[in-house]
Amino acid sequence: MGLDYDVRPGREEMFETAFRATVARLAEVPGHLRTRLYRDLDRPGSYLLCSEWADAAALAGFLRSAAFAAVTQWGRGVLAGPPRHQLLGAEP
């Protein structure tokens, strides 16, 4: 899954700190494989999060969880707008 984030000016460090804490919690979520955060060098405050999951069911379970809802609520004070989601799949 890919998520594009635009962070409000001056809140980048807060976003990155929260990302580190979120990744630590994701390590305990069944089916989560890894998550990486990339910063766009040409657009300050623009990030891409790439999250790998064992399967679609594991991702769907996380997206329905209270933990995901809490992260979404927190982001409203930091993000310039809602994240843009992309589901990416590997070809067999």
N, CA, C and O atoms as a DFTB+ gen file, in Angstrom:
368 C
 N C O
     1  1       0.846      -1.157       0.000
     2  2       0.000       0.000       0.000
     3  2       0.892       1.220       0.000
     4  3       1.898       1.249       0.709
     5  1       0.553       2.201      -0.761
     6  2       1.281       3.457      -0.786
     7  2       0.372       4.584      -0.323
     8  3      -0.811       4.621      -0.663
     9  1       0.925       5.492       0.445
    10  2       0.187       6.659       0.923
    11  2       1.022       7.899       0.648
    12  3       2.182       7.980       1.050
    13  1       0.425       8.862      -0.037
    14  2       1.077      10.147      -0.278
    15  2       0.564      11.136       0.763
    16  3      -0.643      11.322       0.913
    17  1       1.491      11.769       1.479
    18  2       1.139      12.730       2.518
    19  2       1.714      14.098       2.191
    20  3       2.848      14.206       1.724
    21  1       0.936      15.138       2.435
    22  2       1.421      16.509       2.412
    23  2       1.260      17.047       3.821
    24  3       0.150      17.113       4.348
    25  1       2.388      17.436       4.433
    26  2       2.425      17.866       5.823
    27  2       2.411      19.387       5.874
    28  3       3.041      20.051       5.051
    29  1       1.694      19.927       6.839
    30  2       1.642      21.384       7.007
    31  2       3.042      21.920       7.272
    32  3       3.826      21.277       7.970
    33  1       3.368      23.084       6.728
    34  2       4.696      23.674       6.945
    35  2       5.007      23.791       8.438
    36  3       4.168      24.210       9.235
    37  1       6.233      23.410       8.791
    38  2       6.678      23.483      10.171
    39  2       6.322      22.267      11.010
    40  3       6.719      22.184      12.173
    41  1       5.581      21.322      10.443
    42  2       5.169      20.131      11.201
    43  2       5.872      18.856      10.729
    44  3       5.509      17.751      11.132
    45  1       6.871      19.022       9.881
    46  2       7.575      17.861       9.331
    47  2       8.229      16.999      10.414
    48  3       8.110      15.774      10.386
    49  1       8.910      17.625      11.356
    50  2       9.580      16.857      12.406
    51  2       8.558      16.108      13.263
    52  3       8.792      14.963      13.649
    53  1       7.431      16.747      13.559
    54  2       6.371      16.095      14.318
    55  2       5.841      14.871      13.554
    56  3       5.611      13.817      14.146
    57  1       5.652      15.019      12.257
    58  2       5.171      13.918      11.417
    59  2       6.171      12.761      11.421
    60  3       5.783      11.605      11.590
    61  1       7.445      13.068      11.236
    62  2       8.464      12.019      11.191
    63  2       8.597      11.297      12.532
    64  3       8.792      10.082      12.560
    65  1       8.496      12.021      13.630
    66  2       8.550      11.404      14.958
    67  2       7.366      10.468      15.151
    68  3       7.531       9.352      15.643
    69  1       6.183      10.909      14.769
    70  2       4.987      10.068      14.886
    71  2       5.102       8.847      13.975
    72  3       4.648       7.761      14.336
    73  1       5.698       9.016      12.809
    74  2       5.884       7.891      11.901
    75  2       6.747       6.816      12.559
    76  3       6.423       5.631      12.493
    77  1       7.841       7.228      13.192
    78  2       8.718       6.252      13.859
    79  2       7.955       5.468      14.937
    80  3       8.119       4.253      15.054
    81  1       7.138       6.152      15.709
    82  2       6.354       5.483      16.749
    83  2       5.330       4.535      16.129
    84  3       5.100       3.442      16.647
    85  1       4.723       4.945      15.038
    86  2       3.727       4.109      14.364
    87  2       4.373       2.854      13.804
    88  3       3.806       1.768      13.921
    89  1       5.536       2.978      13.202
    90  2       6.225       1.810      12.643
    91  2       6.586       0.821      13.752
    92  3       6.518      -0.391      13.546
    93  1       6.963       1.323      14.914
    94  2       7.266       0.436      16.033
    95  2       6.028      -0.367      16.430
    96  3       6.132      -1.553      16.742
    97  1       4.866       0.269      16.419
    98  2       3.619      -0.434      16.738
    99  2       3.221      -1.392      15.629
   100  3       2.686      -2.467      15.904
   101  1       3.473      -1.018      14.377
   102  2       3.117      -1.884      13.253
   103  2       3.877      -3.212      13.297
   104  3       3.386      -4.224      12.797
   105  1       5.047      -3.211      13.882
   106  2       5.836      -4.444      13.973
   107  2       5.083      -5.534      14.735
   108  3       5.381      -6.719      14.584
   109  1       4.111      -5.135      15.550
   110  2       3.329      -6.086      16.337
   111  2       2.031      -6.510      15.649
   112  3       1.325      -7.382      16.154
   113  1       1.711      -5.911      14.512
   114  2       0.450      -6.197      13.825
   115  2       0.618      -7.431      12.937
   116  3       1.504      -7.462      12.083
   117  1      -0.225      -8.444      13.133
   118  2      -0.122      -9.650      12.300
   119  2      -0.255      -9.322      10.808
   120  3      -1.159      -8.595      10.398
   121  1       0.650      -9.865      10.020
   122  2       0.606      -9.667       8.575
   123  2       1.392      -8.472       8.068
   124  3       1.599      -8.344       6.861
   125  1       1.838      -7.587       8.966
   126  2       2.640      -6.441       8.541
   127  2       4.066      -6.911       8.299
   128  3       4.663      -7.545       9.169
   129  1       4.616      -6.611       7.137
   130  2       5.976      -7.025       6.803
   131  2       6.984      -5.903       7.026
   132  3       7.979      -6.087       7.727
   133  1       6.727      -4.741       6.430
   134  2       7.609      -3.593       6.656
   135  2       6.965      -2.340       6.102
   136  3       6.067      -2.395       5.261
   137  1       7.447      -1.205       6.598
   138  2       6.965       0.095       6.149
   139  2       8.157       1.021       6.034
   140  3       9.033       1.032       6.899
   141  1       8.187       1.796       4.968
   142  2       9.260       2.767       4.728
   143  2       8.624       4.134       4.432
   144  3       7.545       4.213       3.844
   145  1       9.300       5.185       4.841
   146  2       8.856       6.546       4.574
   147  2       9.898       7.226       3.701
   148  3      11.092       7.182       3.996
   149  1       9.441       7.851       2.631
   150  2      10.318       8.561       1.701
   151  2       9.898      10.029       1.670
   152  3       8.709      10.350       1.673
   153  1      10.890      10.907       1.641
   154  2      10.644      12.346       1.580
   155  2      10.942      12.823       0.160
   156  3      11.971      12.468      -0.414
   157  1      10.051      13.617      -0.397
   158  2      10.238      14.174      -1.741
   159  2      11.229      15.335      -1.649
   160  3      10.943      16.344      -1.004
   161  1      12.376      15.198      -2.284
   162  2      13.409      16.222      -2.210
   163  2      13.026      17.508      -2.930
   164  3      13.562      18.574      -2.627
   165  1      12.109      17.416      -3.874
   166  2      11.709      18.587      -4.654
   167  2      10.460      19.283      -4.115
   168  3      10.118      20.375      -4.570
   169  1       9.779      18.666      -3.155
   170  2       8.554      19.243      -2.600
   171  2       8.595      19.140      -1.074
   172  3       8.189      18.122      -0.515
   173  1       9.073      20.164      -0.406
   174  2       9.129      20.122       1.062
   175  2       7.762      19.784       1.657
   176  3       6.730      20.302       1.228
   177  1       7.784      18.908       2.651
   178  2       6.541      18.523       3.313
   179  2       5.768      17.429       2.610
   180  3       4.675      17.067       3.044
   181  1       6.322      16.892       1.523
   182  2       5.655      15.830       0.776
   183  2       6.363      14.504       1.038
   184  3       7.581      14.402       0.893
   185  1       5.579      13.480       1.428
   186  2       6.128      12.176       1.802
   187  2       5.365      11.057       1.107
   188  3       4.202      11.211       0.734
   189  1       6.043       9.934       0.941
   190  2       5.420       8.714       0.436
   191  2       5.707       7.610       1.440
   192  3       6.865       7.346       1.763
   193  1       4.672       6.973       1.928
   194  2       4.796       5.835       2.834
   195  2       4.475       4.585       2.034
   196  3       3.430       4.509       1.387
   197  1       5.363       3.610       2.075
   198  2       5.144       2.321       1.404
   199  2       5.103       1.247       2.465
   200  3       6.060       1.062       3.217
   201  1       3.988       0.539       2.522
   202  2       3.766      -0.470       3.534
   203  2       3.520      -1.811       2.865
   204  3       2.681      -1.921       1.971
   205  1       4.253      -2.831       3.297
   206  2       4.108      -4.174       2.729
   207  2       3.387      -5.071       3.730
   208  3       3.684      -5.066       4.925
   209  1       2.425      -5.846       3.205
   210  2       1.602      -6.730       4.016
   211  2       1.645      -8.130       3.435
   212  3       1.827      -8.309       2.230
   213  1       1.477      -9.123       4.297
   214  2       1.513     -10.523       3.863
   215  2       0.416     -10.808       2.844
   216  3       0.621     -11.576       1.904
   217  1      -0.744     -10.191       3.030
   218  2      -1.854     -10.402       2.095
   219  2      -2.893      -9.297       2.287
   220  3      -2.804      -8.499       3.220
   221  1      -3.865      -9.266       1.401
   222  2      -4.902      -8.233       1.437
   223  2      -5.740      -8.317       2.708
   224  3      -6.185      -7.287       3.216
   225  1      -5.962      -9.514       3.230
   226  2      -6.761      -9.671       4.448
   227  2      -6.082      -9.018       5.648
   228  3      -6.753      -8.394       6.471
   229  1      -4.769      -9.151       5.758
   230  2      -4.033      -8.530       6.858
   231  2      -4.134      -7.009       6.783
   232  3      -4.346      -6.348       7.799
   233  1      -3.985      -6.463       5.595
   234  2      -4.108      -5.014       5.409
   235  2      -5.523      -4.560       5.733
   236  3      -5.702      -3.565       6.436
   237  1      -6.520      -5.259       5.241
   238  2      -7.914      -4.890       5.489
   239  2      -8.216      -4.903       6.984
   240  3      -8.907      -4.018       7.486
   241  1      -7.702      -5.899       7.694
   242  2      -7.901      -5.964       9.138
   243  2      -7.313      -4.760       9.841
   244  3      -7.934      -4.205      10.747
   245  1      -6.125      -4.349       9.437
   246  2      -5.497      -3.175      10.038
   247  2      -6.293      -1.910       9.729
   248  3      -6.487      -1.074      10.611
   249  1      -6.756      -1.761       8.489
   250  2      -7.503      -0.563       8.115
   251  2      -8.828      -0.434       8.867
   252  3      -9.379       0.662       8.966
   253  1      -9.337      -1.535       9.392
   254  2     -10.576      -1.515      10.187
   255  2     -10.302      -1.387      11.691
   256  3     -11.242      -1.315      12.482
   257  1      -9.044      -1.358      12.084
   258  2      -8.689      -1.385      13.501
   259  2      -8.803      -0.021      14.175
   260  3      -8.792       1.025      13.527
   261  1      -8.912      -0.073      15.498
   262  2      -8.931       1.153      16.300
   263  2      -7.584       1.872      16.203
   264  3      -7.536       3.102      16.242
   265  1      -6.496       1.119      16.078
   266  2      -5.165       1.733      15.957
   267  2      -5.077       2.600      14.707
   268  3      -4.531       3.702      14.756
   269  1      -5.608       2.111      13.587
   270  2      -5.590       2.896      12.352
   271  2      -6.461       4.141      12.506
   272  3      -6.073       5.224      12.068
   273  1      -7.619       3.996      13.116
   274  2      -8.512       5.145      13.329
   275  2      -7.837       6.215      14.177
   276  3      -7.989       7.407      13.909
   277  1      -7.089       5.798      15.203
   278  2      -6.399       6.758      16.064
   279  2      -5.331       7.524      15.302
   280  3      -5.191       8.734      15.477
   281  1      -4.580       6.833      14.458
   282  2      -3.554       7.490      13.650
   283  2      -4.196       8.489      12.686
   284  3      -3.677       9.586      12.479
   285  1      -5.309       8.105      12.110
   286  2      -6.016       8.979      11.168
   287  2      -6.483      10.255      11.862
   288  3      -6.339      11.346      11.310
   289  1      -7.036      10.132      13.056
   290  2      -7.493      11.303      13.811
   291  2      -6.331      12.225      14.134
   292  3      -6.448      13.440      13.973
   293  1      -5.211      11.671      14.587
   294  2      -4.052      12.474      14.951
   295  2      -3.558      13.270      13.754
   296  3      -3.194      14.437      13.897
   297  1      -3.541      12.665      12.592
   298  2      -2.998      13.299      11.401
   299  2      -3.712      14.556      10.965
   300  3      -3.139      15.367      10.237
   301  1      -4.943      14.739      11.391
   302  2      -5.716      15.915      10.957
   303  2      -5.095      17.231      11.402
   304  3      -5.302      18.255      10.752
   305  1      -4.337      17.227      12.499
   306  2      -3.689      18.450      12.953
   307  2      -2.332      18.689      12.321
   308  3      -1.755      19.765      12.478
   309  1      -1.815      17.695      11.607
   310  2      -0.465      17.765      11.057
   311  2      -0.482      17.826       9.534
   312  3       0.364      18.484       8.929
   313  1      -1.425      17.154       8.924
   314  2      -1.459      17.053       7.465
   315  2      -2.176      18.231       6.819
   316  3      -3.109      18.797       7.388
   317  1      -1.727      18.585       5.631
   318  2      -2.353      19.666       4.873
   319  2      -3.644      19.197       4.206
   320  3      -4.445      20.025       3.771
   321  1      -3.857      17.907       4.118
   322  2      -5.049      17.325       3.513
   323  2      -5.043      15.832       3.760
   324  3      -4.091      15.314       4.344
   325  1      -6.062      15.137       3.338
   326  2      -6.088      13.686       3.555
   327  2      -5.027      12.982       2.712
   328  3      -4.707      13.435       1.613
   329  1      -4.479      11.873       3.225
   330  2      -3.507      11.126       2.420
   331  2      -4.177      10.526       1.197
   332  3      -5.375      10.241       1.203
   333  1      -3.397      10.342       0.162
   334  2      -3.899       9.703      -1.060
   335  2      -3.379       8.274      -1.068
   336  3      -2.170       8.047      -1.013
   337  1      -4.296       7.308      -1.135
   338  2      -3.961       5.885      -1.034
   339  2      -3.767       5.265      -2.410
   340  3      -4.418       5.635      -3.387
   341  1      -2.854       4.315      -2.447
   342  2      -2.642       3.491      -3.653
   343  2      -2.438       2.062      -3.188
   344  3      -1.637       1.805      -2.290
   345  1      -3.151       1.146      -3.787
   346  2      -2.896      -0.270      -3.501
   347  2      -2.010      -0.785      -4.608
   348  3      -2.361      -0.719      -5.786
   349  1      -0.869      -1.292      -4.224
   350  2       0.112      -1.786      -5.181
   351  2       0.244      -3.281      -4.988
   352  3       0.319      -3.751      -3.852
   353  1       0.274      -4.024      -6.047
   354  2       0.383      -5.470      -5.914
   355  2       1.524      -6.019      -6.752
   356  3       1.884      -5.477      -7.798
   357  1       2.065      -7.087      -6.265
   358  2       3.121      -7.767      -6.990
   359  2       2.489      -8.732      -7.988
   360  3       1.482      -9.375      -7.691
   361  1       3.072      -8.825      -9.140
   362  2       2.597      -9.781     -10.137
   363  2       3.075     -11.177      -9.757
   364  3       4.209     -11.336      -9.305
   365  1       2.216     -12.207      -9.935
   366  2       2.649     -13.562      -9.590
   367  2       3.768     -14.067     -10.482
   368  3       4.234     -15.193     -10.309
